[in-house]
Amino acid sequence: MMEDKQMAAEASIQYIKDGMTVGLGSGSTVNFMLEKLAERIKEGLTIKGIPSSLKTERFAKQLGIPLTDFSNTTKIDIAIDGADEVDPNLHLLKGGGGSLVREKIVDQAADRLIIIVDSSKTVSKLGDSPLPVEVLPFGFEVTTEQIAAFGCTPVLRKRDGQPFVSDNGNYIVDCKFASIEDPQALHEKLKQITGVVETGLFPQMAHNVIIAREGRIDILER
Ligand SMILES: O=C(CO)[C@H](O)[C@H](O)COP(=O)(O)O
């Protein structure tokens, strides 16, 4: 049986039309979307993708999806991306895969952002998972203390015992808050810290969220 992530991913393909520039998100759910998109392209669909991570870029190239970049166009018709948490207002928490900065640039450039998730990602309030925050490596110790002052427990993300390094050469601090009452306000506060590059809070950005739950699809609209 098709898993829910794949089902949500495939349901997003209907929104992609001939001639579009498509923002390609990151993560395992997006990878299912890329596989289906590659099939449509082989059947004759003409699109160009702008990837939001080096991983997505590599996989899209492997699948034969034509790519472009912001040096050719700054207009994205539609972006399709995953998320780690989605609340009832369609605010998102992202960055579990560490691609939040490029994802936000791509998602914000899109006329329409479609999020694809399985039902495990739906929450009544954001903050069950730690909030990923991308920080400059220089002075990350200071930046992390300043982030903690907003009421969370920050943990520097590591891989093989070393700091995880994002596609942009930065670190990620995973910040566990008791709960996130106002995602926009928290995002704005964190962004005021000089060493913070970007937060994984994406409030008021998704136009649609496609949720697959035990083989059934729900499409939420903002
Ligand atoms: O924000 C992300 C990466 O930075 C991903 O979209 C998010 O982690 C969802 O991943 P998956 O589809 O593998 O569950």
The ligand as a Gaussian input file, in Angstrom:
#p B3LYP/6-31G(d) Opt

LIG

0 1
 O       11.833000      21.366000       6.479000
 C       12.330000      20.384000       5.953000
 C       13.787000      20.242000       5.734000
 O       14.507000      21.357000       6.201000
 C       11.455000      19.277000       5.484000
 O       10.505000      19.787000       4.632000
 C       10.820000      18.633000       6.668000
 O       11.851000      18.215000       7.548000
 C        9.941000      17.442000       6.276000
 O       10.725000      16.332000       5.942000
 P       10.105000      14.918000       5.585000
 O        9.261000      15.116000       4.359000
 O       11.326000      14.059000       5.327000
 O        9.310000      14.442000       6.763000

